[in-house]
Amino acid sequence: MRISDFIDRYPKDGRPVTEPTVAYLGYTREYFFAAFVCKDKTPRLIRAHMLARDSLGDDDFVEVMLDTFDDQRRAFMFDSNALGIQGDGLYSEQNAADFSFDTVWDTWAKRTPFGIAGHPPPTRSALEDAPEERERVYEQKWGTGGNISFLYAYDDLLVNKDSNETASEFVRNKIRSIVRDPKVAELLLPNDHPIGTKQPHMGRPEEGRGTERRAWPGASVLTHCGSGTEAR
C-alpha cells in the first residue's frame, strides 16, 4: 500500500504538507513492514543524532501507530529517526505516550542526497561487476517490484553516466521483451534521458503497473510531432 496524501499537524493543522512524504505498508503472515521516503528542500537541516532508545528528543522522526483495538483511543507507537534510532511505547487518551513499553523490532534508516535507499544498501559500482552478474543483480531487484527498485542495485547509478547506461539498457531490453509492437516499444525506450530522471515504463502485468499498464500489446502511444500530437 502506498500512502502519499499526508496533511500537517503542526504548525497549521489540516493543511497540505510542505515537504513530500510517501509511506509504503506491507505484511506477510509473520511480519508487518513500513517504509518511508521523506524529502526535504534542505536535507542538511534534517535532525538526527545517535541517542538512547526512546529519547528522540527534538530529532526529526517518523512514527507508526497501530490501533489494534480499533477504538481510536489506544495504540502501539513505533518511532525512528533518520539514523534508525528507535522509540516505542503505548499511547492512550488518558495517559498520552508511555515509553515504558519496549518490544523487539528492526529499523534501518539512512539520509541520502537523492531520496532513494534500499536495504541492504548498495556498496559497489555497476561497472565493477561483469555483464552477466550485473544482469542477475538487476533482475533480482526488478523482481521485487516497484518502478525504481533497480536504481539501488548499485551505489553510483545516479552519479555515474556509464553506470547509469547499464541500467538504461536493462530497462530497454525489458520493454522490448514486453511490448509486442516493435515501433511502440521503440517509442517507450529511455534514450533521451538518464534512467531515474523520469518514471520508467516498466512493471509486471499481474500487478497492473508500468509498461504493461501503459502500453499493452496493441496499445497506442501519444507522441509530440512538431506543433501537433498524433497517436501511434
C-alpha positions as CSV (number, residue, x, y, z in Angstrom):
1,M,0.0,0.0,0.0
2,R,1.3,3.4,-0.9
3,I,0.3,6.5,1.1
4,S,1.1,10.0,0.0
5,D,-1.8,12.3,0.9
6,F,-0.4,13.4,4.3
7,I,-1.6,16.6,6.0
8,D,0.1,18.9,8.5
9,R,-0.5,18.6,12.2
10,Y,2.0,21.3,13.2
11,P,2.2,24.3,12.8
12,K,-1.0,24.5,10.8
13,D,-3.3,21.6,11.5
14,G,-5.1,20.2,8.4
15,R,-3.2,21.9,5.6
16,P,-1.3,20.0,2.9
17,V,2.3,19.1,3.8
18,T,5.1,21.4,2.6
19,E,7.6,18.5,2.2
20,P,6.8,15.4,0.1
21,T,6.4,12.3,2.2
22,V,5.5,8.8,0.9
23,A,4.8,5.7,3.1
24,Y,4.7,2.1,1.9
25,L,3.0,-0.6,4.0
26,G,3.1,-4.3,3.6
27,Y,2.8,-7.6,5.5
28,T,3.3,-11.3,5.5
29,R,1.9,-14.0,7.7
30,E,4.6,-13.1,10.3
31,Y,5.8,-9.6,9.7
32,F,4.5,-6.1,9.2
33,F,6.6,-3.6,7.1
34,A,6.5,0.2,6.9
35,A,8.9,2.2,4.7
36,F,9.1,6.0,4.4
37,V,10.6,8.3,1.9
38,C,10.8,11.7,3.5
39,K,12.1,14.5,1.3
40,D,13.3,17.9,2.4
41,K,14.3,21.0,0.4
42,T,17.3,21.4,2.7
43,P,18.4,17.9,3.6
44,R,21.3,19.2,5.7
45,L,18.8,20.6,8.2
46,I,17.3,17.1,9.0
47,R,17.9,16.5,12.7
48,A,19.3,13.0,13.5
49,H,21.5,12.1,16.4
50,M,22.8,8.9,18.0
51,L,20.6,8.9,21.0
52,A,19.4,6.5,23.7
53,R,16.3,4.4,22.9
54,D,13.0,6.3,23.5
55,S,14.9,9.6,23.7
56,L,14.5,11.0,20.2
57,G,14.1,14.5,21.7
58,D,14.0,17.2,19.0
59,D,15.1,14.9,16.2
60,D,13.0,14.6,13.1
61,F,11.4,11.1,13.1
62,V,8.7,9.0,11.5
63,E,6.0,7.3,13.6
64,V,3.6,4.4,13.0
65,M,0.7,4.0,15.5
66,L,-1.1,0.6,15.5
67,D,-4.7,0.9,16.8
68,T,-5.0,-2.9,17.4
69,F,-8.3,-2.4,19.4
70,D,-9.8,-0.3,16.6
71,D,-11.2,2.2,19.1
72,Q,-9.2,5.3,18.1
73,R,-8.2,5.7,21.7
74,R,-5.2,3.4,22.3
75,A,-2.3,2.5,20.1
76,F,1.2,1.0,20.0
77,M,3.8,3.6,18.9
78,F,6.9,2.9,16.8
79,D,9.2,5.8,16.1
80,S,12.5,6.0,14.2
81,N,14.8,8.9,13.4
82,A,16.9,9.2,10.2
83,L,19.6,7.1,11.7
84,G,17.3,4.2,12.8
85,I,17.3,5.1,16.5
86,Q,14.1,3.6,17.9
87,G,11.4,4.8,20.2
88,D,8.4,2.6,21.1
89,G,5.6,3.0,23.6
90,L,1.9,2.9,24.3
91,Y,-0.5,5.7,23.6
92,S,-3.9,6.3,25.3
93,E,-6.2,9.2,25.6
94,Q,-5.9,9.1,29.4
95,N,-2.1,8.9,29.7
96,A,-0.8,10.1,26.3
97,A,2.6,8.5,25.4
98,D,4.0,5.9,27.8
99,F,7.5,4.9,26.7
100,S,8.0,2.2,29.5
101,F,6.7,-0.3,26.9
102,D,9.5,-1.9,24.9
103,T,9.4,-4.6,22.2
104,V,11.8,-6.2,19.7
105,W,11.6,-4.8,16.1
106,D,14.0,-3.8,13.4
107,T,14.8,-0.4,11.8
108,W,17.0,0.7,9.0
109,A,17.4,4.3,8.0
110,K,19.8,6.5,6.0
111,R,20.0,10.0,4.9
112,T,20.6,10.2,1.1
113,P,21.0,13.1,-1.3
114,F,18.7,11.5,-3.8
115,G,15.9,10.2,-1.6
116,I,16.4,6.7,-2.7
117,A,17.6,4.0,-0.3
118,G,17.4,0.2,-0.1
119,H,18.2,-2.5,2.4
120,P,20.8,-3.8,2.3
121,P,22.3,-0.6,0.9
122,P,24.4,-0.9,-2.3
123,T,28.2,-0.8,-1.8
124,R,29.7,-1.1,-5.2
125,S,29.7,0.4,-8.7
126,A,27.7,-1.1,-11.5
127,L,31.0,-1.1,-13.5
128,E,32.7,-3.4,-11.0
129,D,30.5,-6.4,-12.0
130,A,30.8,-8.5,-15.1
131,P,27.8,-8.0,-17.5
132,E,26.3,-11.4,-16.5
133,E,26.5,-10.7,-12.8
134,R,25.1,-7.2,-13.3
135,E,22.2,-8.6,-15.3
136,R,21.5,-11.0,-12.4
137,V,21.5,-8.2,-9.9
138,Y,19.2,-6.0,-11.9
139,E,16.8,-9.0,-12.4
140,Q,16.7,-9.7,-8.7
141,K,15.9,-6.0,-7.9
142,W,13.3,-5.8,-10.7
143,G,11.7,-8.9,-9.4
144,T,11.0,-7.2,-6.0
145,G,8.6,-4.9,-7.8
146,G,8.4,-1.1,-7.9
147,N,9.4,1.2,-10.7
148,I,12.8,2.3,-9.2
149,S,13.9,-0.9,-7.4
150,F,16.8,-1.5,-9.8
151,L,18.1,2.0,-9.1
152,Y,19.5,0.9,-5.7
153,A,21.2,-2.2,-7.1
154,Y,24.4,-0.2,-7.2
155,D,25.6,2.9,-5.4
156,D,26.6,5.1,-8.5
157,L,23.7,4.8,-10.9
158,L,22.6,8.4,-10.3
159,V,26.1,9.9,-10.3
160,N,28.0,8.0,-13.0
161,K,26.8,8.2,-16.6
162,D,28.4,4.9,-17.7
163,S,26.9,3.1,-14.7
164,N,23.5,4.6,-15.5
165,E,23.7,3.5,-19.0
166,T,23.9,-0.2,-17.9
167,A,20.6,0.3,-16.0
168,S,19.1,2.1,-19.0
169,E,20.0,-0.8,-21.3
170,F,18.4,-3.2,-18.8
171,V,15.2,-1.2,-19.0
172,R,15.3,-1.0,-22.8
173,N,15.6,-4.8,-23.0
174,K,12.7,-5.2,-20.6
175,I,10.5,-3.0,-22.7
176,R,11.4,-4.8,-25.9
177,S,10.6,-8.1,-24.3
178,I,7.2,-7.0,-23.1
179,V,5.7,-4.8,-25.8
180,R,4.9,-6.8,-28.9
181,D,4.8,-4.0,-31.4
182,P,8.5,-3.0,-32.1
183,K,7.5,0.5,-33.1
184,V,5.6,1.1,-29.9
185,A,8.5,-0.4,-27.9
186,E,11.0,2.0,-29.5
187,L,8.9,5.0,-28.5
188,L,9.0,3.9,-24.9
189,L,12.7,3.3,-24.7
190,P,14.6,5.7,-22.4
191,N,17.0,7.1,-25.0
192,D,16.9,10.8,-24.4
193,H,17.4,10.9,-20.6
194,P,19.3,9.1,-17.8
195,I,17.3,6.3,-16.2
196,G,15.9,7.5,-12.9
197,T,15.2,11.1,-14.0
198,K,11.8,10.2,-15.4
199,Q,9.3,7.5,-14.4
200,P,10.3,4.3,-16.3
201,H,7.8,2.5,-18.4
202,M,8.2,-0.9,-16.8
203,G,6.5,-3.3,-14.4
204,R,4.7,-6.6,-14.4
205,P,1.3,-7.4,-15.9
206,E,-0.1,-9.2,-12.9
207,E,0.3,-6.1,-10.8
208,G,-1.2,-3.8,-13.4
209,R,1.5,-1.2,-13.5
210,G,4.4,0.0,-15.5
211,T,4.9,-0.8,-19.2
212,E,2.1,-3.4,-19.3
213,R,-0.3,-0.8,-17.8
214,R,0.9,2.0,-20.1
215,A,1.5,0.0,-23.3
216,W,-0.2,-3.3,-23.5
217,P,0.5,-5.1,-26.8
218,G,-1.6,-3.3,-29.5
219,A,-1.9,-0.1,-27.4
220,S,-1.5,3.4,-29.0
221,V,1.2,5.8,-27.8
222,L,0.8,9.6,-27.9
223,T,3.8,11.4,-29.3
224,H,4.5,15.1,-30.0
225,C,5.2,15.8,-33.6
226,G,6.1,19.4,-34.4
227,S,3.2,21.6,-33.4
228,G,0.7,18.7,-33.1
229,T,0.2,15.4,-31.4
230,E,-0.5,12.1,-33.0
231,A,-1.4,8.6,-31.8
232,R,0.7,5.7,-33.0
